[in-house]
Amino acid sequence: MTNIKTILDEIAAEPGSNAKMEILAKHKDNDLLKMVMYMAKSPRLKYYIKQIPSYVKDTFELNMPLPQALDTMMEVLPTRKATGGAASAILQALLQSVTVDDAYIIERIIDKDLKIGMGTSNINKVFKDLIEKTPYMGAKSFSEKLAKEIFNPKTKGAQKESKMAYSQIKMDGRYCNAIIEDGEAYLESRSGETTLLTNSRLMSELSQFGDCVLNGELTIPGFDRNTANGIVNSVIGITTKLRDGENPQDEKDHLFERYNQTYEQLLNKIVYTVWDRIELDDYEDKKSDVPYNDRLGRLMTELVANQDNDMQCIELIEMKLVTTYAQAMEHFVEALNRGLEGTILKSLDGAWKDGKPNWQIKMKLEIDIDMKIIGFNYGTIGTKNEKLISSLTVESADGKVVTKPTGISEADMKKITANQESLMGRIIEMKCCGLSHDRDGNYSTLHPVFKSIRDDKDEADSFEAIQEIENMAKSLPQV
């Protein structure tokens, strides 16, 4: 049977996601490879090892088979039959009992990173449903009907008394779950990938919480949304390289040159804004029947209890208690006028579940504008759209607003790709969530999506016209 490291190296060396899946598919009957993939990527498995212990490589003439070593790991580490120094000693013994290549595999599993540039969704396309999907509760897209039903839910017979709701500021940072157990904190993305912020103030503060799972987003105060997200991504990348024994000095230098702050300074400025707290067992079950008001109360109690510990990097989401749809709309427009993306309306008695329930509504602005095509962008190399135009570069009539709408159907992609020359300068209709700024401070749009090519118009909207459209949308009827 092919060495597992050899397979992983082959996948890592291929830049395209489709090609990576093709390589993996060649080994779809390899049960050991499936086990390695599962142990490294499953959000349910934690190994509670902060640092790989030092060990002498390839010390045995007769090495332990990798399956036996992995069985031992599964029996001892996730179950916490051994913890602390005892767990580290067992891992050290295993690393010294296998071949150099197999020791590398064990290290990758412990770090929850196979270093193959392949996410869970693509692995599951080859090994169907091998890795559990990370539970995530989102919000329904805006619907006046659904929003009003939060205050006056449908009932049989007599009308229930009108309810209250929370209107919370919609964050637009990097979402992650904080899983905290026995004083150990672990961050994972919406897709279940590890989010490394080792040795940060945030991780120290999270470890002070009791056992639970927190939902929130990472931001950096003092920077606009796009800039903050870019910095957070860079800091996570540097932290990952440091964990792997690499020297990311160039990346550190780039951060300092651009923001006049060191990696360490930016690492410790990352703030985790939280809005939900669920029990570990409920998270594993992907549902909790505890009403949101109670979950929020527990979260607030823990935050208050930790204030004596000078907590600076964890904060509660900004919110307002509203009693009517009109008040919810008023808070939404207030958020927009502050330059924020919008609000989330949440029922006080909403349960927690994986999915987008009716008791959480995304109150987002949506406007339609006309823009002029000034460029064409092919899909990412290695994807099915790499030879098709998958997004456009468009601008307003005065050139003050430039953006790149996506969401083009496959049929339209083919049509646009074949007619680029004749379409240059043509007008398109697109929808977005209002004006924003790009990383360089230029005007752009939030979440631009292509709708159609305008055959009946030869002039785009100007910056001032887009402002007027946005302002009119903000004047929604508050009834």
C-alpha positions, 0 to 999 in steps of 0.5 A, spaced: 500 500 500 502 506 498 505 510 503 500 515 506 505 521 506 507 520 499 499 521 497 499 527 501 505 530 498 502 528 491 496 532 493 500 538 496 504 539 490 498 540 486 495 547 486 488 546 483 482 543 487 479 539 482 486 536 480 487 534 488 480 531 488 482 527 482 488 524 486 484 523 492 479 519 488 485 514 486 485 512 493 478 512 495 478 505 497 484 506 502 481 505 509 488 508 512 488 514 508 480 515 510 482 514 518 488 519 517 483 524 513 478 523 519 482 524 525 486 530 522 479 534 520 473 532 524 471 537 528 469 532 534 476 530 535 480 534 540 487 531 542 489 536 548 496 537 546 499 544 546 505 542 543 508 536 539 514 534 544 521 533 542 523 526 540 528 522 537 526 520 530 526 512 527 529 509 533 526 502 532 529 497 528 522 494 527 517 500 527 510 500 530 505 500 524 501 506 523 494 504 524 496 501 531 499 508 533 493 511 530 488 506 534 492 508 541 492 515 539 484 515 539 484 510 545 488 515 549 488 522 547 480 524 545 478 520 551 482 524 556 484 517 559 491 521 559 492 528 560 497 533 561 504 530 562 502 523 561 499 524 554 505 528 552 509 522 554 504 517 550 505 521 544 512 522 544 513 514 545 508 513 539 512 518 535 519 514 537 515 508 535 514 509 528 517 511 521 519 518 520 514 519 515 508 516 519 511 520 525 510 526 520 502 524 519 501 523 527 504 531 527 499 533 522 493 530 525 495 533 532 496 540 529 489 538 525 492 540 519 494 536 513 498 541 509 495 539 503 491 545 501 484 541 501 478 543 505 473 539 508 468 540 503 472 537 497 474 531 501 467 530 503 466 530 495 471 524 494 469 520 501 462 522 501 460 525 508 466 522 511 467 528 516 462 531 520 459 538 518 461 544 523 454 546 526 453 553 524 446 557 526 446 563 521 440 568 519 434 568 514 435 573 509 430 579 510 423 578 509 418 583 512 413 577 513 418 573 517 421 579 521 414 581 523 412 574 525 418 574 530 413 579 534 407 576 532 408 569 531 402 565 527 398 561 532 392 557 532 386 560 535 387 566 539 392 571 538 398 571 542 401 577 546 406 581 542 413 578 543 420 582 544 426 581 540 434 583 540 436 587 534 444 586 534 449 589 530 451 585 524 458 583 525 462 582 518 469 580 521 472 573 521 467 568 524 469 562 529 467 558 534 471 558 541 470 551 544 473 551 551 473 545 555 477 544 562 481 550 561 483 549 554 481 553 548 480 552 541 478 556 535 475 553 529 472 556 522 465 555 520 468 550 515 471 546 521 478 549 520 483 550 525 484 558 527 491 559 530 492 565 535 497 561 539 500 565 545 495 571 544 491 575 549 485 572 546 486 565 547 489 566 555 482 570 556 478 564 553 481 559 557 478 563 563 471 561 561 467 554 563 466 549 559 462 551 553 462 553 545 462 561 544 459 563 537 462 570 535 467 574 530 474 576 530 475 583 528 481 589 530 478 595 532 481 601 529 481 598 522 475 598 517 472 591 515 476 589 509 483 591 512 481 588 519 479 581 516 486 582 511 490 583 518 487 577 521 488 572 516 495 575 515 496 574 523 493 567 523 498 565 517 504 567 521 502 564 527 501 557 523 508 558 520 511 559 527 507 553 529 510 549 524 517 551 525 518 556 519 520 563 519 515 568 517 520 574 517 518 577 510 510 576 512 512 580 519 516 585 516 510 586 511 505 587 516 510 592 520 511 596 513 504 597 512 501 598 519 507 600 523 505 595 528 509 588 529 505 582 528 505 581 536 502 588 537 496 586 532 496 579 535 494 582 541 489 587 538 484 582 535 478 582 539 472 576 539 465 579 539 460 574 541 453 573 541 451 566 543 453 560 548 451 553 548 453 547 552 459 542 549 454 536 548 449 541 545 454 543 540 456 536 538 448 534 537 447 540 533 441 543 537 439 546 544 432 547 546 435 552 551 431 559 549 436 564 546 435 569 552 437 564 557 443 562 553 445 570 552 444 571 560 449 565 561 454 568 556 453 575 560 454 572 567 461 569 565 463 575 561 461 579 568 465 574 572 471 575 568 471 582 568 476 582 575 481 578 570 482 585 566 478 582 560 480 586 554 479 581 548 472 578 549 466 583 548 459 582 547 455 584 541 452 591 541 444 590 541 438 593 543 431 590 546 426 592 541 418 591 542 415 592 535 417 591 527 418 599 527 423 599 532 427 594 529 427 597 522 429 604 526 435 600 529 437 597 522 437 604 519 441 607 525 446 602 524 446 603 516 447 611 518 453 609 522 456 606 516 455 599 519 452 593 514 446 592 518 443 588 524 440 581 526 433 580 529 433 575 534 427 572 538 428 571 545 425 564 545 429 562 539 433 555 540 440 553 537 440 549 531 445 548 525 442 552 519 438 558 518 431 558 523 426 563 522 427 566 529 433 570 526 432 575 521 438 578 517 436 585 516 440 587 510 440 593 505 439 591 498 439 596 492 439 595 485 444 599 481 446 600 473 454 600 472 459 600 466 463 594 464 470 595 464 474 589 465 473 581 465 475 576 470 476 569 469 475 563 475 480 561 479 485 556 476 484 549 478 476 550 478 471 548 473 470 556 471 478 557 470 476 558 463 470 562 464 469 569 466 466 568 473 466 576 475 466 583 472 469 589 474 464 595 473 464 602 475 459 608 476 458 613 470 463 618 473 468 612 475 468 614 483 465 607 484 469 600 482 466 593 484 466 586 482 460 583 482 459 575 482 454 570 482 453 570 474 450 563 472 454 558 468 450 560 462 451 567 462 459 566 464 459 562 457 455 568 453 460 573 457 466 569 455 465 569 448 463 576 447 468 580 451 470 585 446 462 587 444 460 587 452 466 592 454 463 598 456 456 595 456 451 597 462 449 591 467 444 591 473 447 589 479 444 588 486 448 590 492 448 592 500 450 599 499 456 603 498 463 601 502 470 602 501 475 598 499 482 597 502 485 603 499 479 607 501 476 608 494 468 607 494 466 600 492 460 596 494 458 591 499 456 584 496 455 585 489 451 580 485 450 580 477 443 580 475 443 582 467 446 586 462 442 592 460 439 592 453 435 598 454 440 603 457 447 606 455 449 610 461 451 607 468 448 610 475 453 616 478 456 616 485 451 621 487 445 617 483 447 611 487 447 615 494 440 617 492 438 610 491 441 607 497 438 613 501 431 611 499 432 604 501 434 606 508 427 610 508 423 603 508 416 604 511 416 603 519 410 600 520 
